[in-house]
Amino acid sequence: MDASPAAFALADRYTVVLAGAAALAVWGRRPDTALLGVLDRLDGRLGGDGVLLPAERAHVEEHLFGEVVRRVRDNRLLDLSARRVPG
């Protein structure tokens, strides 16, 4: 592909903005810890300092890790549906 580094950087930033918009569409009406974690990470990808303070970030990471552990133990998918996996 013949494109400049600036074009690739712009495409990268655009995908981050789209990911933020998708997160807001999913969680915007009922913001929760997952939304804060997503927005914090995406802000970091755009070169920002993040939207959370270090203590808040630690709390969000602990909450999300706990959710992952709970879903794995309960044989649930790690997606938005959290459906049970047979077996």
Contacts in CASP RR format, 6 or more apart in sequence:
PFRMAT RR
TARGET T0000
AUTHOR 0000-0000-0000
METHOD contacts of the structure
MODEL  1
MDASPAAFALADRYTVVLAGAAALAVWGRRPDTALLGVLDRLDGRLGGDG
VLLPAERAHVEEHLFGEVVRRVRDNRLLDLSARRVPG
13 46 0 8 1.000
16 42 0 8 1.000
16 45 0 8 1.000
16 46 0 8 1.000
19 38 0 8 1.000
19 42 0 8 1.000
20 38 0 8 1.000
20 39 0 8 1.000
20 42 0 8 1.000
23 35 0 8 1.000
23 38 0 8 1.000
23 39 0 8 1.000
23 42 0 8 1.000
24 35 0 8 1.000
26 35 0 8 1.000
26 80 0 8 1.000
27 34 0 8 1.000
27 35 0 8 1.000
27 38 0 8 1.000
28 35 0 8 1.000
33 59 0 8 1.000
33 60 0 8 1.000
33 63 0 8 1.000
33 64 0 8 1.000
34 64 0 8 1.000
34 67 0 8 1.000
36 51 0 8 1.000
36 52 0 8 1.000
36 56 0 8 1.000
36 60 0 8 1.000
37 52 0 8 1.000
37 57 0 8 1.000
37 60 0 8 1.000
37 64 0 8 1.000
39 51 0 8 1.000
40 50 0 8 1.000
40 51 0 8 1.000
40 52 0 8 1.000
40 57 0 8 1.000
40 60 0 8 1.000
43 49 0 8 1.000
43 50 0 8 1.000
43 51 0 8 1.000
44 50 0 8 1.000
52 60 0 8 1.000
68 78 0 8 1.000
70 76 0 8 1.000
71 77 0 8 1.000
71 78 0 8 1.000
71 82 0 8 1.000
72 78 0 8 1.000
74 84 0 8 1.000
75 84 0 8 1.000
75 85 0 8 1.000
75 86 0 8 1.000
75 87 0 8 1.000
76 82 0 8 1.000
76 83 0 8 1.000
76 84 0 8 1.000
76 85 0 8 1.000
77 83 0 8 1.000
77 84 0 8 1.000
77 85 0 8 1.000
END
